[in-house]
Amino acid sequence: MAEPERLIYLEDFTDEVMPCAPTLEAWAAWLAKPDPEYTRDAAAEDGETFKAYVDYVLGDVRVDRDGDGALTFTPPPPTGAEIFAKRHHEGGEGWDAEYMAETPEDALDCLDADDFPVWLACIKNGEQGLLVRFHADGPRCEVLFEAPDSIGGA
């Protein structure tokens, strides 16, 4: 299995719509400039820290629904997935927050048969209680504290 994709979220700026990709590089570039849409009238201060957490995308699966309503998965969902989120399209990077749940069935229960196939991101909750520090040189961000628990069954 491929390495899980690590997604880093800064708590103050994470909502259904995010200002940038959830990577340290993207956060650094975004924090280096003002963004009035997120009530940031100035760039982040050098050395400023932000509360953060991590999720891991363990993989994507294609989901089909047969005439009886049963779901089939290609490939099967990876072991350890705790959240399932409907992608906007095959190979998509984001997902639709309205279609997220702890089971694939719950994530997709509002879809009609003609909405299929769909693709699900299979996500595992990662480290919580992290701090990310912004550095103006670069710019760059670094993780200051990482929780001791690993992603386990990934």
matplotlib code that plots the C-alpha trace (Angstrom):
import matplotlib.pyplot as plt

x = [0.0, 1.2, 2.2, -0.8, -1.2, -0.6, -3.0, -2.1, -4.9, -4.4, -7.4, -8.0, -8.3, -9.9, -13.5, -15.5, -13.6, -9.9, -7.6, -4.9, -3.8, -3.3, 0.5, 3.3, 4.5, 1.0, 0.3, 3.7, 3.0, -0.6, 0.6, 3.3, 0.6, -2.5, -5.9, -8.8, -11.3, -10.0, -9.7, -6.0, -5.0, -1.3, 1.1, 1.8, 4.6, 7.9, 7.8, 4.0, 2.5, -0.8, -2.7, -2.9, -3.9, -3.3, -5.5, -4.3, -5.9, -5.2, -6.5, -9.5, -12.1, -14.6, -18.2, -20.9, -24.5, -26.3, -30.0, -30.7, -28.9, -25.8, -22.5, -19.4, -15.9, -13.0, -10.5, -11.9, -11.6, -8.2, -7.9, -7.9, -10.1, -12.3, -13.9, -15.3, -15.7, -17.2, -14.8, -16.0, -14.8, -12.4, -8.9, -10.2, -8.1, -11.0, -14.3, -17.8, -18.2, -21.9, -21.0, -18.7, -19.4, -17.9, -19.1, -19.3, -23.0, -23.7, -21.6, -23.6, -27.1, -28.6, -27.4, -29.7, -28.8, -28.0, -25.4, -23.1, -20.2, -18.6, -15.2, -14.6, -11.5, -10.8, -9.4, -7.8, -7.6, -4.0, -2.2, -4.0, -2.7, 0.1, 1.8, 3.0, 5.5, 5.6, 9.1, 9.2, 12.4, 11.5, 8.6, 8.3, 6.4, 7.6, 5.8, 6.9, 5.1, 4.0, 1.7, 3.4, 0.7, 1.2, -1.4, -1.5, -3.3, -2.4]
y = [0.0, 3.5, 5.9, 7.7, 11.3, 13.6, 16.6, 19.3, 21.7, 24.9, 25.1, 28.9, 28.6, 25.2, 25.1, 23.5, 25.8, 26.1, 28.9, 26.6, 23.0, 21.2, 21.0, 22.8, 24.4, 25.7, 27.0, 28.9, 30.5, 31.5, 32.8, 35.0, 37.3, 39.1, 37.5, 39.8, 37.0, 35.2, 38.4, 38.4, 42.0, 41.3, 38.4, 36.2, 37.3, 35.5, 32.9, 33.0, 29.6, 28.0, 25.1, 22.3, 18.7, 16.0, 13.6, 10.9, 9.9, 6.1, 5.8, 6.3, 3.7, 3.6, 2.9, 1.4, 0.6, -2.4, -2.6, -3.9, -0.9, -2.9, -1.0, -2.5, -1.1, -1.2, -1.7, -2.5, 0.3, 0.3, -1.1, 1.6, 4.2, 6.1, 8.6, 8.3, 11.4, 11.7, 13.1, 15.7, 13.5, 10.6, 11.7, 14.8, 16.4, 17.7, 16.3, 17.3, 17.9, 17.1, 13.5, 12.6, 9.9, 7.1, 4.5, 4.5, 3.7, 6.7, 9.0, 8.0, 7.3, 10.5, 9.7, 8.3, 5.2, 7.3, 9.3, 6.3, 5.5, 7.8, 8.0, 8.0, 9.3, 6.9, 8.9, 8.2, 10.7, 11.6, 13.6, 16.2, 19.1, 20.1, 23.5, 24.8, 27.7, 30.1, 31.4, 34.4, 33.2, 30.9, 31.3, 27.9, 26.2, 23.6, 21.3, 22.0, 19.2, 15.9, 13.6, 10.3, 8.1, 6.8, 6.3, 2.7, 0.4, 2.4]
z = [0.0, -0.8, 2.0, 3.4, 2.3, 5.4, 5.6, 8.0, 9.2, 11.0, 13.4, 13.0, 9.2, 8.6, 7.6, 4.8, 2.4, 3.1, 1.9, 0.6, 0.3, 3.7, 3.4, 5.3, 2.1, 1.1, 4.6, 4.6, 1.2, 2.3, 5.7, 4.1, 2.6, 3.8, 3.0, 3.8, 3.0, 6.1, 8.2, 7.9, 7.1, 7.3, 6.8, 9.8, 12.1, 11.9, 14.6, 15.0, 16.0, 15.1, 16.7, 14.2, 13.6, 11.0, 9.1, 6.7, 3.5, 3.3, -0.2, -2.5, -3.5, -6.3, -5.1, -7.3, -6.3, -7.7, -8.5, -4.9, -3.3, -2.2, -2.5, -4.0, -3.5, -5.9, -4.3, -0.8, 1.7, 3.5, 7.0, 9.6, 7.8, 10.3, 8.0, 4.5, 2.3, -1.2, -3.7, -6.1, -9.0, -9.7, -8.8, -7.0, -4.2, -2.0, -0.9, -0.2, 3.5, 3.2, 2.4, 5.2, 7.8, 9.8, 7.3, 3.5, 3.7, 5.9, 3.8, 0.7, 2.0, 0.4, -3.1, -5.8, -7.8, -10.9, -8.9, -9.0, -9.4, -6.9, -5.3, -1.6, 0.3, 3.2, 6.0, 9.4, 12.2, 12.9, 15.5, 17.5, 19.6, 17.2, 16.9, 13.6, 13.6, 10.6, 9.5, 7.1, 5.6, 2.7, 3.8, 5.6, 8.4, 10.8, 13.2, 16.8, 18.6, 17.3, 19.4, 20.3, 18.9, 15.3, 12.6, 13.5, 11.0, 7.9]

ax = plt.figure().add_subplot(projection="3d")
ax.plot(x, y, z, "-o")
ax.set_aspect("equal")
plt.show()
